[in-house]
Amino acid sequence: MTIAYRAKGNIYLNITNRCSSDCVFCLKRFTDTVYGYDLRLSREPDLDEILQALELEFLEGPADEVVFVGFGEPTLRLDEVLAVTEWLSLRRVRSRLDTNGHGQLINPDRQVAAELAAAGLDAVSVSLVAHNAEVYNQLCRPIYDKAFRAVVRFAQDCVAAGIQTRLTVVDLPEVDIEACRGIAERIGAGFHVRPLLTPDSEEVRA
Ligand code: SF4
């Protein structure tokens, strides 16, 4: 199973296939592979296995950054994310978390953004998806009520904690891109529009 893989000068970490959303645009709906790597996990790797996979990747050379992403929501494994982030920070390797922004909902007794900042996380990319809760719920089908508001709040917390923060949206006809850009500007985050990935996308065919 693929725990760590390289693409675009980065190392990506795939530590869970579980998620608190069921997005209509999720890659998992039509493929098991990204950049030629099979990201379906037969079980979740423990911390030692994640660090071993990282060390093996670094034997191949340096990376621009290490990104928590994969086929699931990384903050479902918050303790592992924090431990790996600390490991990277000690080695002065840049780290980024790609998240659906449910981290605080998933871990209600924690101070997730503050803990990520304390571990040394450099950047977070929060999937805003939509300009309002109605469209968000249609596209993401989250397990939580009021998830949209929590996503924006989580991004605000990350900005306040000093983590380089950006909101992302997928370029879909239901999404008011400019309204989403306005939300990002209002909370002091960056903004990025991602293309919709399909079975014909380069990332999937690789
Ligand atoms: S948040 Fe990401 S992993 Fe989860 S269902 Fe949506 S696209 Fe898939």
Residues whose N, C-alpha, C, O or C-beta is under 5 A from the ligand:
A	BS01	SF4	C19 S21 D22 C23 C26 F71 G72 E73 N100
